[in-house]
Amino acid sequence: MRSFFQNLPVRALLPAAAAFLFSSCDLLEFSPNDHRAPESERDLTEKNLTRLLQNPLPAGDTLRFVFTGDSQRFYDDAEDLVKSVNQQPGIQFMLVSGDISDFGFAREMRWVNDDLRKLKVPYLTVVGNHDLVGNGRKAYEAIFGPRNYSFVYGDTKFIFTDTNGREYNFDRTAPDMTWVNKELADRTARRHVIISHVPPQDEDFDPALRDEYAGALREDTRLLFELNGHRHAFGISQPFEDGVTYINSSSFESRQYVILTVWGDKEFRLKQVTF
Amino acid sequence: MGVVSPAPVSRVDPGNRRPWYRPSHVVLQTGGGLGMVAGGAGFTLKDRLELDVLVGYVPEKHAGSALSLASAKLLYSPWTLPIKDKWSVKPLTVGGYISYTHGTINDEKPNQYPKGYYWFSTDTRIGPVLGSRLSYALPPTASGYARNLSAYYELGTNDLYIVSYAQNRKSLSPADILVLSLGLKLDI
């Protein structure tokens, strides 16, 4: 047996055997679309929400959060973003406006989480069009959670909705207007914030639902603003000239983000940060 | 041994070579991005050069939809070293694969996207592999071909993981993009 292990060719097999023992689950990938992951890297939306709600925001207190988006394939920038955000005082969480991945792979979503889990605050995501490529929608659901969800933090209800109509070949299912209308009609919170990836004025938004979506937002008297990503550039405007403010996030590689501070009924301040 | 002694392992007798287009072995493997289970046949193109053609399967619960994968792997193994008795090893196999995945959920309907909307293919992957193989010599086949049962591993990756790593060498490590195949080959 001793001579067997002293044999050079056999020794060549040992590193592989060791690699297999240490991380066989991750290494033994069945397909890039394989979305198996350890329990600690699944249902991240729920885990981050649990963390957020452990530090509840008393009614009337000022809300402050970081808004960014489009982390896709910008892992080195993600590391620097985390360092910068961790130096911001008084923020309660970070929002990422979709395109967590580039190719819709769970492995990419987990790479992003490897960086963002080092944030001192929880982070929450909305699904982007790149997260829906291939089998991405199931990978996103496994790693993060539902494509439509909401929560109330302090005085504000945050509504996350999938507006990536092109990924469903404009079949009028995204955004899910029945769900969006129900969420907006809820009057328990003082104000509403809606977050989606593709903005309604974009050509990747389902054209059959554009007016209905913009109209629903216009009629919600509690709506503070709509937050989007997709365009990889910061912007704030009222594209429909109807009093509804749309804010588009910077992407990770543009090395900027914004801090939004919210108080009163609809007061907010926006600060751009470069890192 | 009998009249026919086991031929030197994995060395096909030059005088007794089958044409390249006749399968020389069957393959069964797991992982490597080519299926939870993948099986198929392989061809010996030249003495050290093989082409394995596999069909793989991933059940819905692991990938969101049931996937069928067709793949072809070209493998070059420069050395075969005897260990003892009937055992031998190929310490190095290098190669590459191409795979096609059928059954993804969002499978790009005609006119769904403007031309060039996504620069990458969602269903065709290519990638390098590197591995080793341990073989045990079984009695030769009836027609006199050497016959080995081999176990192998291959470490590989794919085009999209390579692009991800190449642009993020601070945040990602080569280990992050590796995938492993484990498999068996039987000469026929």
Contacts between the chains, C-beta under 8 A, distances in Angstrom:
chain1	res1	chain2	res2	distance
A	4	B	83	7.5
A	4	B	84	7.8
A	7	B	83	5.8
A	8	B	91	7.7
A	9	B	81	4.7
A	9	B	83	6.5
A	9	B	89	3.9
A	9	B	91	4.7
A	9	B	132	7.9
A	10	B	83	6.6
A	10	B	89	6.5
A	10	B	134	7.8
A	12	B	89	7.3
A	12	B	91	4.4
A	12	B	92	7.6
A	12	B	132	5.5
A	13	B	89	7.3
A	13	B	132	5.3
A	13	B	134	6.4
A	13	B	153	7.6
A	16	B	131	7.3
A	16	B	132	6.5
A	16	B	153	4.5
A	16	B	155	7.1
A	16	B	180	7.8
A	19	B	155	7.4
A	19	B	178	8.0
A	19	B	180	6.9
A	20	B	153	7.0
A	20	B	180	6.5
A	20	B	182	7.2
A	24	B	180	7.2
A	27	B	31	7.1
A	27	B	155	7.9
A	27	B	178	6.2
A	27	B	179	6.0
A	27	B	180	3.8
A	28	B	30	6.3
A	28	B	31	3.8
A	28	B	179	7.5
A	28	B	180	5.4
A	28	B	182	7.1
A	29	B	31	6.0
A	29	B	32	7.3
A	29	B	33	5.3
A	29	B	179	4.3
A	29	B	180	7.7
A	30	B	30	7.6
A	30	B	31	6.5
A	30	B	33	7.3
A	30	B	35	6.0
A	30	B	36	4.3
A	30	B	56	7.8
A	30	B	58	4.5
A	30	B	62	5.7
A	30	B	63	6.7
A	31	B	33	5.6
A	31	B	34	7.6
A	31	B	35	7.0
A	31	B	56	7.8
A	31	B	58	5.0
A	31	B	63	5.5
A	31	B	67	5.6
A	31	B	69	6.4
A	31	B	101	6.4
A	32	B	33	5.7
A	32	B	125	6.5
A	32	B	158	6.2
A	32	B	160	6.9
A	32	B	161	7.6
A	33	B	58	7.3
A	33	B	63	4.4
A	33	B	64	6.6
A	33	B	67	6.4
A	33	B	101	7.0
A	33	B	104	6.6
A	34	B	33	7.8
A	34	B	58	6.5
A	34	B	62	5.5
A	34	B	63	5.3
A	35	B	62	7.1
A	35	B	63	6.4
A	35	B	64	6.3
A	36	B	62	5.6
A	73	B	163	7.5
A	73	B	164	5.7
A	73	B	167	6.5
A	73	B	168	7.3
A	74	B	168	7.5
A	75	B	164	7.4
A	75	B	168	3.9
A	75	B	170	7.9
A	75	B	171	3.7
A	75	B	172	5.7
A	76	B	167	7.6
A	76	B	168	4.7
A	76	B	169	7.6
A	76	B	170	4.5
A	76	B	171	4.8
A	78	B	171	6.6
A	79	B	170	6.6
A	79	B	171	5.2
A	102	B	160	7.7
A	102	B	164	7.4
A	103	B	120	6.4
A	103	B	122	7.5
A	103	B	160	5.1
A	104	B	106	7.7
A	104	B	122	7.4
A	105	B	160	7.4
A	107	B	161	7.4
A	108	B	164	6.9
A	111	B	164	7.4
A	111	B	171	7.6
A	111	B	172	6.5
A	111	B	176	6.7
A	114	B	171	7.9
A	115	B	171	6.5
A	132	B	106	6.0
A	133	B	106	6.2
A	133	B	118	6.5
A	133	B	122	5.5
A	134	B	101	7.9
A	134	B	104	4.7
A	134	B	105	7.2
A	134	B	106	6.0
A	134	B	122	4.2
A	134	B	123	7.4
A	135	B	63	5.7
A	135	B	64	4.0
A	135	B	65	5.9
A	135	B	67	7.8
A	135	B	104	5.3
A	135	B	105	5.1
A	135	B	106	7.4
A	136	B	106	7.1
A	137	B	64	7.1
A	137	B	105	6.3
A	137	B	106	7.1
A	138	B	63	7.3
A	138	B	64	2.6
A	138	B	65	7.2
A	138	B	105	6.8
A	139	B	64	6.6
A	142	B	64	7.7
A	166	B	112	6.8
A	166	B	113	6.8
A	167	B	106	6.0
A	169	B	109	5.0
A	169	B	112	4.7
